[in-house]
Amino acid sequence: MNLYKYLPPSRIDVIRDCSIRFTQYGDFNDPFELNPNINRIAEEDEIRSLVDRDFVQLIKDEYSKYPIISAYISKEDFIQLAESQREHVKNGVVGMERQLVGLLPEMLQMTTNSLLGALSLSEVCNHELMWSHYADEHRGYVIGFDAAHQFFNQRKTDVDEMRHLRKIDYREKPPVINLMNTNGEELFFVKSLKWKYESEWRMLMPLADASKIIERQPYPAHLFDFPIEAVTEVILGERMSAQDKEIINALRNVKGYKHINWYQAKLDNTSFEIVIKPVKLATTQ
């Protein structure tokens, strides 16, 4: 299966340098991205169970943090005193959880935007709106990638939420999230049905693994090198300038690019469709 990346003409460097950005969620054009509907950190009985399970160890840890306490009370007496307040502590943690829920989306966004980037690809290469929105009103181009290439499956383990392609789940309503029982799909791979026309697949990578970082505001651009063998085709936009086509034409003669199929997007005025036709670019002898 091929998956496609729409790019403006200013990003010819992506195909030229074989380096592509994994974008922070805060830079996406959908304001609902990573703005989850979190209703709980955990169910109340789960919170009480966690406090019960780790209560004594938590008290011991607190006791060791403040040596001055040992001058007035032994560890055993301190633990016994704390035990008498166990229910009060559990009630306090439950109440604190309710206050924290409202702060969690912003905290999650700040943390994720500093740690993770996402590469968005599409199953379709001829969608008029996507050519307009992501390829500078048809002046740019589209790169076709082989989704089966190992670049798109770098999982460390079978349960790795990152480093591999995953299909976006389009829903009428956002999931209601309990953080103790959620997964990466609900947080990072769910979008509104209004975006279904994009037929998106997404891959997450740790920003720390970037090949290059370009400082910019509000988020630095983290670029990841990809092998040219992962590219299967390049499609030139209907309105791509002659100058940009010359740059693409030069790339076709570079060793390593000869396996790529080259196409031109054309408008079919009889159907409002964009058709993709093979293009013969001049080659050097």
KEKE-3310 file (N, C-alpha, C; in steps of 0.2 Angstrom, whole numbers, plus 5000, padded with zeros to 4 digits):
npx = (5004:5003:5006:5003:5011:5007:5014:5020:5028:5039:5044:5052:5064:5062:5060:5072:5082:5079:5072:5061:5048:5042:5029:5024:5009:5003:5005:4997:4983:4970:4961:4956:4965:4974:4967:4960:4944:4944:4938:4941:4955:4956:4944:4935:4935:4947:4957:4956:4960:4973:4979:4978:4986:4999:5001:5008:5021:5022:5021:5032:5042:5039:5042:5056:5060:5061:5071:5070:5058:5060:5066:5056:5047:5045:5048:5039:5028:5025:5020:5009:5001:4998:4991:4979:4973:4970:4958:4954:4965:4963:4951:4955:4964:4955:4947:4957:4960:4948:4950:4962:4958:4953:4965:4972:4972:4979:4991:4995:4996:5007:5017:5017:5020:5033:5039:5035:5032:5023:5020:5010:5001:4992:4979:4975:4979:4974:4965:4955:4954:4964:4975:4974:4975:4986:4996:4999:4989:4989:5001:5012:5018:5017:5022:5024:5024:5030:5021:5024:5038:5052:5055:5043:5040:5046:5045:5049:5044:5031:5020:5023:5018:5022:5032:5027:5016:4999:4981:4970:4956:4940:4927:4911:4909:4921:4931:4927:4938:4947:4961:4968:4964:4965:4972:4985:4979:4966:4971:4979:4976:4963:4950:4938:4924:4922:4934:4937:4938:4952:4958:4968:4984:4995:5011:5020:5034:5048:5054:5067:5074:5076:5084:5089:5087:5077:5077:5062:5047:5030:5035:5050:5056:5057:5067:5067:5077:5074:5075:5078:5073:5061:5052:5040:5034:5032:5022:5018:5011:4996:4998:5011:5026:5037:5050:5051:5048:5059:5069:5064:5065:5079:5082:5078:5088:5097:5107:5099:5087:5081:5071:5059:5043:5036:5024:5011:4999:4983:4969:4952:4940:4928:4923:4926:4937:4953:4966:4979:4993:5006:5022:5034:5049:5063:5078:5096:5109)
npy = (4994:5011:5027:5044:5060:5077:5091:5108:5119:5125:5116:5107:5102:5091:5079:5081:5081:5070:5070:5072:5081:5077:5082:5092:5090:5102:5110:5106:5108:5106:5110:5102:5092:5082:5086:5080:5072:5071:5063:5057:5053:5041:5028:5030:5019:5013:5023:5023:5010:5010:5019:5012:5001:5006:5013:5012:5012:5025:5033:5029:5034:5048:5050:5048:5058:5069:5071:5078:5074:5062:5064:5067:5057:5040:5029:5019:5023:5034:5029:5022:5032:5039:5028:5029:5039:5035:5034:5047:5052:5045:5050:5063:5062:5057:5069:5078:5072:5075:5089:5089:5084:5094:5101:5092:5091:5102:5100:5088:5091:5100:5092:5082:5089:5092:5081:5071:5069:5069:5060:5063:5054:5050:5040:5044:5052:5062:5071:5086:5096:5093:5095:5108:5113:5108:5108:5120:5126:5118:5121:5114:5097:5079:5066:5049:5035:5019:5010:4998:4998:4996:5008:5013:5004:5003:4998:4995:4985:4973:4980:4993:5010:5019:5023:5016:5015:5019:5018:5032:5034:5038:5047:5051:5057:5062:5051:5046:5048:5039:5040:5030:5018:5020:5021:5023:5025:5031:5044:5049:5045:5047:5056:5069:5064:5074:5075:5064:5063:5064:5052:5047:5041:5038:5041:5040:5047:5048:5064:5066:5058:5064:5068:5080:5097:5112:5128:5136:5146:5142:5130:5120:5113:5096:5086:5070:5058:5049:5033:5034:5023:5021:5028:5028:5036:5052:5066:5079:5095:5103:5117:5119:5128:5132:5133:5126:5113:5111:5109:5097:5089:5088:5081:5068:5063:5060:5047:5034:5039:5034:5023:5028:5032:5045:5058:5068:5079:5082:5093:5087:5093:5089:5082:5087:5081:5076:5070:5058:5057:5049:5056:5062:5067:5077:5068:5066:5062)
npz = (5000:4996:5004:5006:5006:5006:5001:5001:4988:4994:5002:4994:4998:5006:4998:4991:5001:5008:5021:5034:5042:5059:5067:5081:5091:5094:5083:5074:5062:5067:5080:5090:5091:5103:5113:5124:5130:5146:5159:5171:5182:5187:5192:5207:5217:5212:5215:5229:5231:5226:5235:5247:5244:5243:5254:5267:5262:5257:5268:5275:5266:5267:5280:5280:5273:5282:5293:5306:5312:5317:5329:5338:5336:5334:5320:5319:5327:5320:5308:5314:5318:5306:5300:5307:5301:5288:5281:5280:5272:5260:5256:5254:5243:5233:5232:5227:5215:5207:5206:5199:5186:5178:5175:5167:5153:5147:5154:5148:5135:5135:5139:5129:5118:5119:5119:5109:5091:5076:5061:5047:5035:5020:5012:5000:4985:4977:4981:4980:4990:4999:4991:4990:5003:5009:5000:4995:4987:4975:4970:4975:4978:4979:4989:4987:4998:5002:5012:5018:5020:5030:5037:5042:5052:5066:5078:5095:5104:5104:5110:5108:5107:5098:5084:5072:5059:5061:5058:5058:5068:5065:5073:5078:5090:5103:5113:5130:5142:5154:5163:5169:5162:5148:5131:5119:5107:5109:5114:5104:5091:5087:5078:5073:5063:5053:5047:5040:5026:5024:5025:5034:5040:5054:5062:5076:5084:5095:5099:5103:5095:5083:5067:5064:5070:5068:5074:5078:5080:5086:5089:5088:5073:5070:5061:5053:5045:5031:5021:5004:4997:5002:4995:4983:4972:4965:4964:4954:4956:4949:4947:4949:4948:4933:4937:4949:4944:4936:4946:4952:4941:4940:4951:4947:4940:4948:4956:4964:4964:4953:4953:4956:4952:4942:4941:4935:4941:4935:4930:4928:4918:4916:4926:4938:4944:4950:4940:4939:4930:4921:4919:4908:4911:4906:4903:4907:4897)
capx = (5000:5006:5003:5005:5012:5006:5019:5021:5034:5044:5047:5056:5070:5060:5062:5079:5087:5076:5072:5054:5046:5037:5026:5021:5002:5002:5006:4992:4978:4964:4962:4954:4970:4977:4962:4955:4939:4946:4933:4943:4961:4954:4938:4936:4938:4954:4961:4956:4964:4980:4981:4978:4991:5005:5000:5013:5027:5022:5022:5039:5045:5038:5046:5063:5062:5061:5074:5068:5053:5063:5068:5050:5042:5048:5045:5033:5023:5023:5016:5003:4997:4996:4986:4973:4971:4970:4952:4955:4970:4960:4946:4959:4966:4949:4945:4962:4959:4943:4953:4967:4956:4953:4971:4976:4973:4985:4997:4996:4998:5014:5022:5018:5023:5040:5042:5033:5030:5019:5020:5003:5000:4985:4978:4973:4984:4970:4959:4956:4955:4971:4980:4973:4976:4993:5001:4999:4984:4991:5008:5017:5019:5015:5027:5021:5028:5029:5019:5027:5045:5054:5055:5037:5039:5052:5043:5054:5041:5024:5015:5025:5013:5025:5037:5024:5010:4992:4976:4966:4949:4936:4921:4906:4911:4927:4931:4927:4944:4949:4968:4970:4962:4965:4978:4988:4974:4961:4974:4983:4974:4955:4948:4931:4922:4923:4941:4937:4940:4959:4960:4974:4988:4999:5016:5023:5041:5051:5057:5074:5077:5077:5091:5090:5082:5078:5073:5057:5042:5031:5039:5055:5055:5061:5067:5069:5080:5071:5078:5075:5070:5054:5048:5038:5032:5031:5016:5018:5005:4994:5000:5018:5030:5042:5056:5051:5048:5066:5072:5062:5068:5086:5082:5076:5094:5102:5107:5095:5080:5078:5066:5053:5038:5034:5017:5008:4992:4979:4962:4947:4935:4921:4921:4929:4941:4960:4968:4986:4995:5013:5025:5041:5054:5069:5084:5102:5112)
capy = (5000:5018:5032:5050:5066:5083:5096:5115:5120:5127:5110:5102:5099:5084:5074:5082:5079:5064:5072:5075:5083:5074:5088:5092:5091:5109:5114:5104:5113:5104:5112:5096:5087:5081:5090:5075:5073:5067:5064:5054:5050:5034:5027:5031:5013:5012:5027:5020:5004:5012:5022:5006:4996:5009:5018:5012:5014:5032:5036:5028:5039:5054:5050:5048:5065:5074:5069:5081:5071:5056:5067:5067:5051:5034:5027:5014:5027:5039:5025:5020:5038:5040:5023:5031:5044:5032:5036:5054:5053:5043:5055:5069:5060:5057:5076:5081:5070:5079:5096:5089:5082:5100:5103:5087:5092:5107:5097:5083:5095:5103:5086:5078:5093:5093:5074:5067:5071:5064:5061:5062:5052:5049:5035:5047:5057:5066:5075:5093:5100:5092:5098:5115:5115:5106:5108:5127:5127:5114:5123:5109:5091:5074:5060:5042:5031:5012:5009:4992:4999:4995:5014:5014:5000:5003:4996:4991:4979:4972:4985:5000:5014:5023:5020:5013:5018:5017:5022:5036:5031:5044:5046:5056:5060:5060:5046:5049:5045:5037:5039:5023:5013:5022:5019:5028:5026:5036:5050:5051:5042:5048:5062:5069:5062:5079:5075:5057:5063:5064:5045:5048:5036:5042:5038:5044:5046:5053:5070:5065:5054:5068:5069:5088:5102:5118:5132:5141:5147:5141:5124:5118:5108:5090:5082:5063:5056:5042:5031:5035:5017:5021:5033:5025:5040:5059:5069:5086:5099:5106:5124:5119:5132:5129:5133:5120:5107:5110:5106:5090:5086:5087:5075:5062:5061:5058:5040:5032:5041:5031:5018:5032:5034:5052:5059:5075:5080:5086:5094:5084:5098:5086:5078:5090:5076:5077:5064:5058:5055:5048:5062:5061:5072:5076:5065:5068:5056)
capz = (5000:4996:5008:5003:5010:5002:5003:4997:4984:4998:5005:4990:5002:5009:4993:4989:5007:5011:5028:5034:5049:5063:5069:5087:5090:5095:5077:5069:5061:5070:5087:5094:5092:5109:5118:5126:5135:5151:5165:5177:5181:5189:5196:5215:5220:5210:5218:5236:5231:5226:5241:5252:5242:5244:5260:5272:5259:5256:5274:5276:5262:5270:5287:5279:5270:5287:5299:5312:5314:5321:5336:5342:5336:5331:5313:5320:5330:5315:5304:5317:5318:5299:5299:5310:5296:5282:5277:5278:5267:5254:5254:5251:5236:5229:5231:5223:5208:5204:5204:5194:5180:5174:5173:5164:5145:5146:5156:5143:5129:5136:5140:5123:5113:5121:5118:5103:5085:5072:5053:5044:5028:5017:5008:4994:4982:4972:4984:4979:4996:5002:4987:4991:5010:5011:4994:4992:4981:4969:4968:4978:4976:4984:4989:4988:5002:5003:5019:5020:5021:5037:5040:5045:5057:5070:5085:5100:5107:5101:5113:5107:5104:5093:5079:5067:5056:5063:5055:5062:5070:5064:5077:5079:5097:5106:5118:5136:5144:5161:5161:5171:5158:5141:5128:5114:5101:5111:5115:5098:5084:5086:5075:5071:5057:5048:5044:5037:5019:5023:5026:5037:5044:5058:5065:5081:5085:5100:5096:5104:5090:5077:5064:5064:5073:5066:5079:5075:5085:5093:5091:5084:5068:5071:5055:5053:5039:5028:5015:4997:4994:5005:4991:4977:4967:4966:4959:4953:4957:4943:4946:4950:4943:4929:4941:4954:4940:4935:4952:4952:4935:4942:4956:4944:4937:4954:4958:4969:4963:4947:4954:4958:4947:4942:4939:4935:4943:4930:4931:4923:4919:4914:4932:4945:4947:4949:4938:4940:4924:4921:4916:4905:4912:4902:4907:4904:4894)
cpx = (5004:5002:5006:5006:5011:5011:5019:5027:5040:5048:5050:5062:5068:5062:5070:5084:5084:5076:5065:5052:5041:5035:5023:5013:5000:5002:5001:4986:4971:4965:4959:4959:4973:4973:4957:4950:4940:4941:4935:4951:4960:4947:4940:4938:4945:4959:4962:4961:4971:4983:4982:4985:4998:5006:5006:5020:5028:5023:5029:5043:5045:5042:5053:5065:5063:5064:5072:5063:5055:5065:5062:5046:5046:5044:5038:5027:5020:5018:5009:4998:4994:4990:4979:4969:4970:4964:4952:4959:4967:4955:4949:4961:4961:4947:4950:4961:4954:4946:4958:4964:4955:4959:4975:4977:4979:4991:5000:4999:5005:5019:5023:5021:5030:5043:5041:5031:5027:5019:5013:5003:4993:4985:4977:4978:4980:4964:4960:4957:4962:4976:4980:4976:4984:4998:5001:4995:4986:4998:5013:5017:5017:5020:5023:5026:5026:5027:5022:5035:5046:5054:5049:5035:5045:5051:5049:5051:5034:5019:5018:5020:5015:5029:5034:5018:5003:4987:4972:4959:4945:4929:4917:4907:4917:4926:4931:4933:4945:4956:4971:4969:4962:4972:4980:4983:4969:4964:4977:4981:4966:4954:4941:4930:4922:4930:4942:4940:4948:4962:4967:4977:4993:5005:5019:5030:5044:5055:5065:5078:5078:5084:5094:5085:5083:5074:5068:5052:5035:5034:5044:5053:5060:5061:5070:5071:5076:5075:5075:5071:5063:5050:5047:5036:5032:5026:5017:5012:5003:4997:5007:5022:5035:5048:5056:5051:5055:5070:5070:5065:5076:5087:5082:5083:5099:5101:5103:5088:5077:5073:5059:5049:5036:5028:5016:5001:4988:4972:4957:4941:4928:4919:4923:4934:4949:4963:4976:4989:5003:5016:5032:5045:5060:5075:5090:5105:5119)
cpy = (5006:5022:5038:5056:5072:5088:5103:5115:5122:5121:5104:5099:5092:5079:5075:5079:5072:5065:5075:5076:5079:5080:5087:5093:5098:5113:5111:5109:5111:5105:5107:5091:5087:5086:5085:5076:5068:5068:5061:5052:5042:5034:5028:5025:5011:5016:5025:5014:5005:5015:5017:5002:4999:5014:5018:5014:5022:5035:5035:5033:5046:5055:5051:5055:5070:5071:5072:5078:5065:5058:5067:5061:5046:5033:5023:5018:5032:5035:5023:5026:5040:5035:5026:5036:5042:5034:5043:5056:5051:5047:5061:5068:5060:5064:5079:5078:5074:5086:5095:5087:5088:5103:5099:5089:5096:5104:5091:5086:5097:5097:5083:5083:5094:5086:5070:5072:5066:5066:5059:5060:5051:5043:5037:5052:5062:5070:5082:5097:5099:5095:5106:5117:5114:5106:5115:5128:5124:5116:5118:5102:5086:5068:5054:5038:5024:5011:5003:4992:4999:5002:5015:5009:4999:5001:4992:4985:4979:4977:4992:5004:5018:5019:5016:5016:5015:5022:5026:5033:5038:5042:5052:5060:5058:5055:5049:5045:5045:5036:5033:5017:5015:5019:5024:5029:5031:5043:5053:5049:5043:5055:5063:5067:5067:5079:5068:5057:5063:5057:5044:5042:5041:5038:5043:5042:5051:5058:5070:5061:5057:5068:5076:5092:5109:5123:5136:5141:5145:5134:5123:5113:5102:5086:5075:5061:5049:5040:5032:5029:5017:5025:5029:5029:5047:5062:5076:5090:5102:5113:5124:5124:5129:5128:5127:5113:5106:5107:5099:5086:5084:5081:5069:5059:5059:5050:5039:5034:5038:5026:5022:5033:5041:5054:5067:5075:5085:5087:5091:5089:5095:5082:5081:5085:5078:5070:5064:5054:5054:5054:5060:5067:5071:5073:5066:5061:5054)
cpz = (5000:5000:5005:5007:5005:5005:4998:4993:4989:5002:5000:4993:5005:5004:4991:4995:5010:5019:5029:5042:5052:5068:5076:5086:5091:5088:5072:5068:5064:5078:5092:5095:5099:5114:5121:5131:5141:5157:5171:5176:5183:5192:5204:5218:5218:5214:5226:5236:5231:5232:5247:5251:5244:5250:5264:5269:5258:5262:5276:5273:5265:5276:5285:5276:5276:5293:5306:5316:5319:5328:5340:5342:5332:5324:5314:5323:5325:5310:5307:5317:5311:5298:5301:5305:5289:5278:5275:5272:5260:5251:5251:5244:5231:5227:5226:5216:5204:5202:5199:5187:5175:5171:5168:5156:5144:5148:5151:5137:5129:5136:5133:5118:5114:5119:5112:5097:5081:5065:5051:5037:5026:5013:5001:4991:4977:4975:4983:4985:4999:4998:4988:4998:5011:5006:4991:4986:4975:4966:4970:4974:4981:4983:4991:4992:5002:5010:5022:5022:5028:5041:5044:5050:5061:5077:5089:5103:5103:5104:5112:5104:5099:5088:5073:5065:5059:5060:5060:5062:5070:5068:5077:5085:5099:5112:5125:5140:5152:5160:5164:5166:5150:5138:5123:5109:5103:5112:5108:5091:5083:5083:5074:5064:5051:5044:5040:5030:5018:5023:5028:5041:5048:5061:5070:5082:5091:5097:5097:5099:5083:5074:5064:5067:5071:5071:5075:5081:5082:5094:5086:5079:5069:5065:5056:5046:5037:5022:5009:4994:4997:5000:4984:4971:4970:4961:4959:4953:4950:4942:4948:4945:4939:4933:4945:4950:4938:4940:4953:4947:4937:4946:4952:4941:4942:4955:4964:4968:4956:4947:4955:4951:4947:4938:4939:4936:4937:4932:4926:4923:4917:4921:4939:4948:4946:4946:4938:4934:4924:4917:4914:4906:4908:4906:4903:4901:4897)
residu = (MET:ASN:LEU:TYR:LYS:TYR:LEU:PRO:PRO:SER:ARG:ILE:ASP:VAL:ILE:ARG:ASP:CYS:SER:ILE:ARG:PHE:THR:GLN:TYR:GLY:ASP:PHE:ASN:ASP:PRO:PHE:GLU:LEU:ASN:PRO:ASN:ILE:ASN:ARG:ILE:ALA:GLU:GLU:ASP:GLU:ILE:ARG:SER:LEU:VAL:ASP:ARG:ASP:PHE:VAL:GLN:LEU:ILE:LYS:ASP:GLU:TYR:SER:LYS:TYR:PRO:ILE:ILE:SER:ALA:TYR:ILE:SER:LYS:GLU:ASP:PHE:ILE:GLN:LEU:ALA:GLU:SER:GLN:ARG:GLU:HIS:VAL:LYS:ASN:GLY:VAL:VAL:GLY:MET:GLU:ARG:GLN:LEU:VAL:GLY:LEU:LEU:PRO:GLU:MET:LEU:GLN:MET:THR:THR:ASN:SER:LEU:LEU:GLY:ALA:LEU:SER:LEU:SER:GLU:VAL:CYS:ASN:HIS:GLU:LEU:MET:TRP:SER:HIS:TYR:ALA:ASP:GLU:HIS:ARG:GLY:TYR:VAL:ILE:GLY:PHE:ASP:ALA:ALA:HIS:GLN:PHE:PHE:ASN:GLN:ARG:LYS:THR:ASP:VAL:ASP:GLU:MET:ARG:HIS:LEU:ARG:LYS:ILE:ASP:TYR:ARG:GLU:LYS:PRO:PRO:VAL:ILE:ASN:LEU:MET:ASN:THR:ASN:GLY:GLU:GLU:LEU:PHE:PHE:VAL:LYS:SER:LEU:LYS:TRP:LYS:TYR:GLU:SER:GLU:TRP:ARG:MET:LEU:MET:PRO:LEU:ALA:ASP:ALA:SER:LYS:ILE:ILE:GLU:ARG:GLN:PRO:TYR:PRO:ALA:HIS:LEU:PHE:ASP:PHE:PRO:ILE:GLU:ALA:VAL:THR:GLU:VAL:ILE:LEU:GLY:GLU:ARG:MET:SER:ALA:GLN:ASP:LYS:GLU:ILE:ILE:ASN:ALA:LEU:ARG:ASN:VAL:LYS:GLY:TYR:LYS:HIS:ILE:ASN:TRP:TYR:GLN:ALA:LYS:LEU:ASP:ASN:THR:SER:PHE:GLU:ILE:VAL:ILE:LYS:PRO:VAL:LYS:LEU:ALA:THR:THR:GLN)
# end
